[in-house]
Amino acid sequence: MAKNLVDYIEREAAKTRVSFSRDRGKFMDYLMKYDLKNYFKQDMPKEQRELLRKSLEDKLDYQFDRYDKELGGIVRKTASKGTMGLVVLNDLYTYVSNNPIANATGFAYAMFALKSAAELPALYRYIRKSHDYYGAIKHLLLKPVRYILPIIGPLLESGSFERMVRKRILREVSSEFIKEHGNYINFEEKFREKLKQPIRDATEKVAA
């Protein structure tokens, strides 16, 4: 149990680090080390490993191309970096001056609202493509948390949308890879199996 918890924390920390990066090589390394590690054994034939690696690379390229518009967007990215940069500068100025904290929080609220409004079109497109309602809701719910954290909060908020998309890319690449190469059971199948088990147990008890 403890080892599983440690492994989970390590994997989630690695995923978060990767989500800050635009380097596809780091995405490959993460997937091969964590989510798909059973497919990339060290003792497997080199030819097989290269074929699997090429398959993974193709899927990663496809997903990055698919979400290219959401990861890009000059208006959204400019608004994101610009507004959060201003909040950081304003927070710093508040701490070294006699400017009331209330003024700083009011300014931060306005900037957070502006950033959120600028990313709405991209968020809508993202949800339509990915159906990642959980990720989108989590992204929105974390905004108030980042808002109340001085300096660190706006720094995290600045690239939060891109990190959400990149984490989704990791999940989709992993899922598609497993579907193609076996040992994949989707959520609906898992759910049906969970339902079947109690029915089997009840049937066996009646028969007995």
Number of C-alpha atoms within 10 A of each C-alpha: 6 7 8 9 10 11 13 13 12 13 17 13 12 16 21 15 14 22 23 16 14 14 10 14 12 16 24 18 13 19 19 19 16 17 17 18 13 10 18 18 12 10 7 10 10 10 9 12 16 12 11 17 16 12 14 21 16 14 19 23 13 14 16 20 12 13 20 12 13 21 22 12 12 10 10 21 20 14 20 24 17 14 21 25 17 15 26 19 11 19 23 14 13 17 13 8 8 8 13 10 12 10 13 19 18 11 17 23 16 13 22 24 13 15 22 19 13 17 18 12 12 18 18 13 14 22 14 11 11 15 12 14 12 10 17 18 10 11 16 14 11 13 18 12 11 18 20 14 13 18 18 13 19 27 17 17 23 22 17 19 24 20 23 20 23 24 17 19 23 22 14 16 24 18 16 15 20 17 13 10 11 10 8 13 12 10 9 9 11 11 11 10 11 11 11 12 11 11 11 11 11 12 11 10 9 8 7 6
